[in-house]
Structures are given as structure tokens and as C-alpha cells.
Amino acid sequence: MATLTAIYTGESAGGTVQDGSGNGHHAANIGVTQLLAAGFPVAGAALQFDSAADSHFDVPASVIPATGDDFTIAIFFRHQALDGSYLFGADGNTAWSCHIRQSTGYVNMYIGGAMIRGYPPTLSNNSDHLLVIQRSAGFLDFYVDDMANRVSGGYTWDAVTPPVDPLSIGMHPVYPGQSFNSVMDEVQFWAGGLSVAERQSLATTPSLDIGAYSGGGAAAPAVAESYQVAGYFRLTLTGGANGVSDMVLGMTSLNARLKSGAPSYLQATIPCTTAYAEAVAARGLGDLVLDYVIRDSEGLETVSTVTTVALETIQLSKGVNSRSINLVGHRQSTNSDPTSHTVYGLSQQTGTTSKTVLVPGYNPLILPADTITSEGIIFVIGSVILQASINAGAINIQTQFVEG
């Protein structure tokens, strides 16, 4: 069974990129930054690379498999249509390197001076993919997205000298200017080859329940556990002003516009049940508190308050088949410590009046008055607009950042 050697994520992009496996294989970081709200299937931050600066991080020799050892390298990446973009490299073409050529549609890897080539399906620009490079039972193979069918021909690999420290993720030291210019969500190194079922599990639930995490090695690391999260919004109607207890209300949708130095707005829709109607009526002087909650695999919660508004309006909405209650409120707040963020958006727009960026999900760290950068668009956020709906238990969240 394969065991996890190292895992690198955007949760720890600073002077070093921390190894989240608990094995201590931390990587020296040269210019790689943290990307929030990356939109990958894994919660949390990702690693942003800049080809113009040849940004990369160097994994130590302790991560590299020895000659003849089985291993797996898994990289979750966002593809950019660049010809010859290196995912990693070391020691020229006589050791290890891997790059993708969009124009001809193949993945090249050099090991010990021999070129290994795989032909994945067409990789469209700004699309997210999982690349797995695996040596098992004497064969070296590529897998791209489809973890059951390799895109290479099954090359033998028995006597190749590992690269000399360091192995640079995001660039090839010998070929500056051909560096990776996009995002990696995770880079994983495994000792041993993964089974088909384990690769497929990796593709659908990154960092979860395979290899070392299911008993094949060390216990699940803290960083990996932080990925086992479910983020959701929680609405509380306070009751202190009315002499009653606070009450958590289940929502079917919410709309919010958050501003700094100006009144923020919140509209939340809850089911029209007798219990909820009585609870709202008993707390007419209360506040609506909207929290964003992340719960880890052990049930521990991290709570960030999105906004607190005074309850001003209670409206009964009658639909064809159901009724609901709309709760509306405003309150002014100020972001006293603005900061800067880089995000990947679903769409960016530079209009005559304002710039906007739309991203999936929600990140409680990005606030009005912060500065946002998204694919060349830079502006100070005037408004953060949240929209969330719940349908058959599924939560759909989108966030729009608007210049102002």
C-alpha cells in the first residue's frame, strides 16, 4: 500500500511551502503566492505561479524516490495555453522534468535522458486537471483526469538515477522563461504506486481516505484534515433585546451586499413554519447574525461572522406550493485593516462604471476595502455580493466583488 511522503498546498505559502504530511519535508519557496477562492474541488487556498518571475518551490531530496522504488506524484493544476510550460524540473534533461505542450496536445517527461510522452484529451484554457505520474511494477505511466486509463504507453523504468536536490515545482532551472504560469491546488508525493480505486478516490476527494490516511502509514496530517471540511452559512436571530434566547434559523436562500463604511444589507429567506413564525415574532428587536462555518473531520468548527444587521423587515412570501419568510436588515461596519488578495474568477469584467469579478464559493478573509487581483484586473473592493441557495440539500454559493 502506498504511503504519503509529502503534500504541498496553498494553505502554507510563505517563506516555505509546508509539508502537510507531518513528515517535515518542507519546501523552499521562491515567489509562489497564496491564491484564495481558487475554485478547485478541494476547499481552501491554492499555489499561484508566475512564469515571468520563474516562481517555484524546491522540494528536498528526502521526498525523491530512490532508484528502482515505486512512487506516485499527483498534481492538481489549472491549465494555461502555453507551449512548453514546465510543471517541474531538475538537472537538465538527463534527470527529471515534465512539461505540457498545449499546441500539440501531449505531456512530455524526461527521466534519465529518455523522453516519455503521454497524449491526454485536449486541455482547454483555464481548465482544472489532475495529473498522476506513477511508477509501479517496473512501469512508468501518466494519468490525466481519467485515473483508470493511462495516457502513456507503459514505459519501463528500472535504473534511473533520481534528480539531485532540489526538484523545482513550477519551473525547470535550466530553462527559465518556460515556467508554469497558473495554479496548482495540491502537489503530492507518495512512496509506492496507487491502485486504480485509490487514484479514482484521489480524483474525486483529494487528500482524503487513501494510502497513509486509511492506515497505510502515518496518521492523517493536520493540513490534510483541514481539507475535510464542509463550509456553510448559519443564520442566528438574537433574542436578548426581547428577553428570550437566540435562535438558529434554517435558510433556503440568502442575498447580501457587504460594504465598508456604508450600510451592509442582508436578506435571508426561511421556511414559513409555525415554529419559525412564532420565533421571529418573539425576537422582533433582535439582530440577524450571518456566520460562515467550516467543520473539520472531527466535528470542530471554525466560525467567521460575515455580517450582523438589525432586523428591520419581516415579510411573508406566498408561492404556488409553499410559503416563506423574508428577513431583511442593514447595519454599517468598517474594515479597519484592509489587505490584498489574488483570486481566480469565473468571469472578470472591466466596464465603464466599475470592475467586477465573480467567483464560486465564499472566502471569509476577503472583505470590502481589500484590494483584489484577478487575471490582470486590480481594484479596491467596494462591495462583496453574496448569493446562496439550498436545493435538495445542495448549497450553491457565488461571490461577486465589485469595484467601488
N, C-alpha and C positions, 0 to 999 in steps of 0.2 A: 504494500500500500504506500502511495506517495505521501510524503510529509512536507509541510510548508517550511521553506527555508527563510524567505523574506517576502514582505509585501509593502509596497510603497504607494501612498495615496496623497491626495491634496490636503488631507487633514493636518499635515505637519510640514508644509512647505515653508521653511525658514532658512537659516544658515545651513541646516542639514535637512534632508528628507528622511524622516524617522522610519525605521523598520517596525511595522506594526505586528510582526510575528512574535515578538518577545525574545527573539534570538540575538538582538543587538547589532544587526548588520546595517547600521545607519549609513546613509549615502551623502557625500559632499555635494552641496547644491551650488551650481553656478548659473544664476539668473533665472531659474524656473520659479514662477509665481503661483500663488493660490488663486484658483478660479471658483467663485461661488455660483450657486444656482446653475450648475453645469448641464442639467437636463438628462444625465445618464440614468440608467435604471438603478444605479446604486445611489443611496442617499449621501448627501454631504458634498465636500469640495473636490475639485479635480486639479490636475497639474497643467499649467499653461506654458507652452514653449514658444520661443520667439526665434525664428531662423536667422533674422538679421543680426541678432546678438549671439547666435550659436549657443543658446541656453541649453543646459543639460544637467543631469546629476550622475555622479560616478559611484557605481556600486562597488563594494570592496571585493577582494579576491576570495574572501570566505564564502561568498554567495555562489561563485562559479563552480560548476560540477567538475570533478576530476576526470581525467582521460578514461573513457570507457563507461562512465557512470550514466545511468538513465536519469533524465531530467525533464522538466516541463517549464516553459516560460509562457506566461499568459499576459497579454497586453490589451486593455480596453482603451480604444483610441477613437478620436474623431478625425475622419479623413479630410484632407485638403488636396485639391487637384494640383499637386506639384510633381514635377518629373524628377524622380530620384531623391525622395525625401527619406532621410535615414531615421529609422526607429531606434537603432543602437549601433555602436561600432567600437572597435579596438584594434590596435596593432596593424593597421593596413588590411589588405585583403588576404594576408597569409594567416589571419586568425578568424575573428568573428565580425560579421557586420550583417545588417539587414536593412533593406530599403524597398520602398514601394514605387513602382512606375505606373502612374495613372494613365499615361498616354498609350501604353501597350498592355495594360491590364494585368501585370504579373508582379509577384513578390519575389525578390532576389535575396538569397542569403549566401554569404561566403563563409565557409568553415575550413580552416586548414588549406586555404588556397583553392578549394573546389567550390564551384558555384552550384547552388541548389535553387531550383526555380519552382514556384507554385503558381497556378492560374486560378485565382478566386473569381467569383462573379464580379461584374463591374461595380466598382466602388464609387458611388456618386459623391459630389462635393458636399461637405458638412454632414456626412452620414456617420453614424456610430457603429463600431465593429469590435468584435473580439478576435484577436489573432492568437493562436496557440501554436507554439513550436515545441515539438516533443520528440525526444529520443527514447525509444523503448525497444527492447529485444533486438538491438543492433541496427534499427532503422530510425531515420530522422524524417519527420513529416510535418507539414503545415496543415492547420485547420483555420478557416476564416468563417465565422458565424455558424456554419454547419459543422457541429462537433462530431458527427458520425462519419462524414466522408471527407477524406483528406483532399487537398488541392494540389499536392505534390505527388511524385511518383513512387515514394517509398525508397529513399536513398540509404545505402549502408553507411554506417558511421561507427568505427571501432577504435581508431588510433589517431584521433585528432587532438593536438595539444590545446588545452584551454587558453583563452587570451590572458595576457599579463594584466594585472591590476593597473588601471581601472577599466571597467567596461562602462562606456558612456551611454546613458539612456537619453535619446533625443538628438544625437549628432554622431558623426564619425570624426575622430580627432585629425585624421589625415585629409579629410575633405570638408573643410569649413565652407559655409555658403550653401551646402546641400542638407541643412539640418531640418529637423522636424519643425513644423510651423502650425501646430494645432494643439489639441488637448489629449492628455492621457488621464483616464479616470483611476486606473489601478495598473501597477506592474507587479506581477507575482512570479516568484521563483520557487519551484518545487524540486525536491530530491525524489526521483522516481517518475515513472510515467503514469498518467491518469487513465482510467478506464473510459470507455465511451459514455457510460452513465455519469461518471464524475465530470467529464468535460461538458456534457449537456447540462448538468446541475450548475456548473460554473457559469455557463452562458445565461442561465435564467435567474440564478440567485448568487451573484458574485460575493465572495468572501464567506459563504455560508455552507456549513454542514458537509464538507467533503474533506478527504485526506486527514490532515492533522486535526481538523476541527471535530471529526467524528471518531476520534480515538486512535488515529494512526501516528500520533506524535504528541507534541506539547499541547497543553490546554489552549482553548481559543483565546487569542490575544485581546487586549483591551481595545485597540483600534478597530479590529475586525468586529468586536461586539458592538461598537458604536454604529456599525453599519446595519445591524439587525434592528432597524427602527421602523416605526410607523408614525409619521407626523400627521397631526390632525388639529383642527380648531376646536376650542372649547369655550362655550358662552356661559357666563355666570351673571345672574341678576342679583345684585346685593340687596339686603333687606334691613340693614342696620337703621336706616333713617325711618323705617316703618316699625321698628321694634320686632322684627322677625329675622330668621336665619337667611343666609344666602342660599340660592338655588341654582344648580346647573341645569341648563335647558338644551335639549337636543335640537339641532338646526337641520333644515332641509336645504338652505342656501344662505349666502351672505354676500353683501356688497359693501366695500369700504373704500374711502378715499382718505389717505393719511397725508397730513401736511405738517410742516414745521413752522411755528409762529403764526399759524392760522387755524381756524376750527377744523378738526378732523370729523369725518362723517361715517356712521355705521348704520347699516340696515341689515337686520337678521330676521329670517323667516323661520318660525317654529310651527309644529302641528297644532291645530286648534282642538285640543282635548280639554275635558272639564278640569283636569288637574292643572294643566298649564294655564288655562284662563283664570282659574282661581289664584294661582301662584303669582301671575303678573299683576292682577288686581290688588293683591295684598302687598305689593312692592312698588307701588306707583311712584315713590320718591327715590327709587334706587338708581344705581349705575349699571350700565352694561359693560362687563369686562370681557374682552376677547383675548384669549390666550392661545398660543401655538405650543402644542405639547409633543415632545418626542419621547417615546417609551422604548427602552432597550430590551434585550432578550430576557433580562431578569425582572422586568416589570418596573424598573426605576424610571422616574420621569424627570425630564428637563423642561421647565416651563418658561416661556418668554411671553410677556404681555405685549400684545400687538397694539391695543388701544383701550382706553377707558373713556366712556362717554356718558353723559347724563341722559337717562331715559326721558324722552320728550313726547313721543307719539306712539300710540298703540292702535293699530288698525286691524280690523277683521277683513280678510280677503276670502271671497266665496268663489270657488272654482266650479266646474261642471260636476266633478266627482268628489271633491274634497274641499275643506276649508283650512285656512291657515291664519296665523297671527304675525303681522309685521311689526317689529320693534325698531324704532328709529331714535338716534341721538347724536349730539355733537359735543365736542369739547376741544379747547385749544391746548396744544402742547408744543414744546420746543426741543429740537435735537441740539443739545449743547456741546456735543463732541463729534462733529461730522468727520467722516473718513472716506476712503476711496475703495472702489471695488471694480473687478473685471468680471463680466458675465458673458455667456453665450446666449443669444436670444433666438426665439422662434422667428422674430422679424424685427427689423430696425427701420425707422423712418425718419428722414430729415425733411420736415415740412417748412412752410413759410412762417408758421407761428411757433412751433415747438418741435423738439426731437422726442421720439418715443422708442422704447424697447419693450417687447413682450417676451416673457419667459414662462416656462412651465413651473408649477410648484410655487413654493414660498420659502424665502430665507429671512429669518427674523433679524439678521445682522445688517440688512440693507435698509436704510431709513431715509426719510425726506431730509434734504440738505446735504446728504452724502454725494460724492462725485462718482459717476458710473462711466465705465469704458466698455464698449461692445462693438468689436469689429470696425474700429476706426471712428466710431461715434463717441464723443466725450461731452458730458454735460452734468450740471448740478441738478439733482432730482428735486423737482418742485412738489410732485405728488406721487405717491405709491398707491395704485389702484388694485384692490384685491377682488377677485370673483371666485366663489367656490360653490359647488353644488354637490348634493349627495343623491345618487340614483342607485337603488337596489344595493345599498351598502358601499358602493364605489364612490370615492371622493375625487372630484376633478377640481384642481386649483390652477389658476393662472394669475400672474402678477404683471402689471404694466407700470413701467417707470416713465414719467413724463417730465420733460424739462420745465422749469418754472422759476 
